[in-house]
Amino acid sequence: MLNLTDDMRAALSSGRCDEALARVQAEFQAKLSRAQRFPNSVAARLLLIAYLCCLFAGGTIARLLHRKRPDRLLRTLSSQYAIVPEMALHKAIELRSLAKRSYSGRGLDLGCGDGIVGGVLIEEAGLSDLHGVDVSPVAIENIMARGYAGYAVADIQRLPEHRDASFDYVVSICVIEHVPDLDAVLRQAARVLKPRGVFYFTTPSPSFHEGLFMPRLLRSLGRNDWAADFNAFKNLLSCQYHYYSRNDWISLLQAHGFTDIQVDPIFSRGQLLAYDLLNVQTYLPNFYFYPHLSRWVGLSPVLKKAVSWATAELCGWIMNRSANPENHTHFSIACRKN
């Protein structure tokens, strides 16, 4: 993943992000394809076995060192994300901050995806009238089964099917940084909210890249230029466009008619490093083992239970120390419409 080609560097330097993104994605997809062919597929399976051994060892050590048992939130997420353990950690940190917020009335989840995360929030916060919206179509029966009261397919930069002042609260869980026109999203959130309605969302901060494994490694080797290239590559591959500071968010939200703005730090650099190491296969796309893990977990309830247990134990230990203004990589933001 690290080697940016010369023409991609040129595309980035000239600002042609669409062209650069296409090249990045094509290169990455080619490597993922090679991971499914012999002999890479054999190496991917061996890497998966090593990964699972490390996960089980980590879960066991965490159980011995951390006396507190994983709570319902962690157990639920670890079961839902048995094939992507790092997501259990990521969403547990975000949902723990959002579950503490106050909710009442009718709500809208901007970028609900497949509804897994919103469904856990519904259960944790006791929500009864949350509606989902996402640009990617999902079977409505699956969304409704997770506790949503409604669902629509729409671009959250427009929301044509949602009336003005029709919601008491809006939530968005690590989505808006992936939307190019952030101002459009904030305008839509303000439009659909009732007066004094609340908007809660999570998003990466400018310190995001400081918690990632590869930039840390490259900076420690004195290669700040390579670290910068990797960060650009990461942004393109994950389609993340926005990293605003606390003061920038306050100014931006005020400009869109929001007040009572609260910007809380979440996700410490150590926690993000742990997330990134759990996601180690993305650094080795020629040996990408996700398809194998998905198949193995799907075929073996015992393996799924073991992975879920280890993930919950390990994540509970990692989450034992919270973020602060000095070491955070994400924000949990709350604001109110005037």
Salt bridges, closest charged atoms under 4 A:
ASP7 OD2 - ARG23 NH1 3.85
GLU19 OE1 - ARG16 NE 2.44
GLU19 OE2 - ARG23 NH2 2.15
GLU27 OE2 - LYS31 NZ 3.67
ASP71 OD2 - ARG96 NH2 2.50
GLU94 OE1 - HIS90 ND1 2.90
GLU94 OE1 - LYS91 NZ 3.02
GLU123 OE2 - ARG72 NH1 3.74
GLU124 OE2 - ARG72 NE 3.15
ASP129 OD1 - HIS131 NE2 2.91
ASP155 OD2 - ARG158 NH1 2.43
ASP164 OD1 - ARG191 NH1 2.65
ASP168 OD1 - LYS194 NZ 3.41
GLU177 OE2 - HIS178 NE2 3.53
ASP183 OD1 - HIS256 NE2 2.85
GLU210 OE1 - ARG269 NH2 2.85
ASP225 OD2 - ARG223 NH2 2.84
ASP229 OD2 - ARG9 NH1 2.61
ASP260 OD2 - ARG196 NH2 3.21
ASP260 OD2 - ARG336 NE 3.62
ASP264 OD2 - ARG101 NH2 3.24
GLU313 OE1 - ARG63 NE 2.86
GLU313 OE2 - ARG69 NE 3.83
